[in-house]
């Protein structure tokens, strides 16, 4: 019984390792791009935020995207992807809430006279159209 089992396993192994002697097709390297299938890429939207002398929270469609709560002595600049909070096409809403910052680890009572805030929403399209 053991021999029969060993012969069956060895036979199935040999059959599964047999090679198919069909002729391989070759493609020139210059023509490889024709075989690649690209998916449509959507525009990548980002929020670029620059602030100075304050803390902030940026909400897009009532979802917090970026926030900063640290020392407010200088300027702060960041960028954040916002595609995840854009659920439908068309107009979107945003709120930019400014807070007085911290100075020497203690909260400041009011916003400074030197507050600076700049928001830009940019869309980056794919580099080239693929069809």
N, C-alpha and C positions, 0 to 999 in steps of 0.2 A: 504494500500500500504506500509506504514511504517512497519507494522507487518510482512508482507511477506519478506521485505528486511532484517529485523532483524533475522527472522527465517532462511533465506538463509545463512546469514553471520555466525550465530551460528552453523548451520549444517555443513558448509564447514570447520569451525574451528575444530569441533569435529572429522570430518573425517580425517583432515590433522594431527591431534594429535594421531591417532591410531597407535599402535605399531605393528611391524611385529614380530611375535613370532617364528622366525627361530632360529635355534641353533647357538650360537656364536662359532667360531673356536678359539682355543687357540694355541698359539705358545710359546714354551719354550724360555726363555730369551737367552739361549746359542745358539739358532738357528736364532736369529733375524738378525745377520749379513748377512745371506743368502738372505734376502728380500731387503736389502738396495742396491739401484742402484747407483753406483759411476760414475762420469763422468771422462773422461781422463783429467789429469792435465798436462799442459805443463810446461816446465822448466821456472823458474823465473830468469831472468837475471838482474844483478845489476852492477852499476859502482861504485867502491870504489876509492875515490880520496883523496890523502893526499898532502898538499902543505905547504910550509913555506916561509916566506918573500916575498910573491907576491900575486896578485889577478889573477883570471883565469876565463875562460869560456870553458866548455866541450860541443862539438857538436858531436852528433852521427847521421850519415846520414844527415848532414847539419841541424839538429834540435837541438837547445840549450836544454841541459838536466840539467846541473848544472852550476851555476856561483857564484862567490864570489867577492864582491867589498867592502871591509871594511879595517880596520887597518891591516897592514901587519907586525906587530911586532913579531908574533909568528907563530905557526903551526896551520893548519886548516885541519880537517878530516871530510868527509861526505860520505854517500852512497845514491844512487838514483836508482830507478827502471828504466829500459830502454826497457821493452817489448813493450811499446806503439810506440816506434820509429823504431822497427825492423819490416819491412813490408814484407820482403821476406826471405826465407832461404838462407844460403850461407854466403859469406863474407860481412862484414859491414865496413863502413868507419867511422873514428873519427878524430876530430881536437881538439887539446888542446892548447888554446891560453893563453899565460902568459902576464900579465900586471904588470907594476910597481905599488906598492900599495900606501897606504896613511900612513903618519906618523904625528901624532899630528894633524890630520884633514886636512893636506895639501898633495897634490899629490907629490910623489917622482919622480925625473927626470928620473931615470933609474932603471933597475933591480938590486937588491942587489947581492953581491958576494955569499951570503949564500942561494941562491934559492934552494929549494928542491921541487921536484914534483914526484909523484908516482901514477900510474893509474893501477887498476886491474879490469878486467871484469870477473865476476864470474857467473856461472849458478848453481842454486839450483834446483835439481830434486826433484820430490815428494818423500816422505819418504819411501814408499813401492809401489810396482806395484800392481795395482788392475785390475782384469780381470773379 
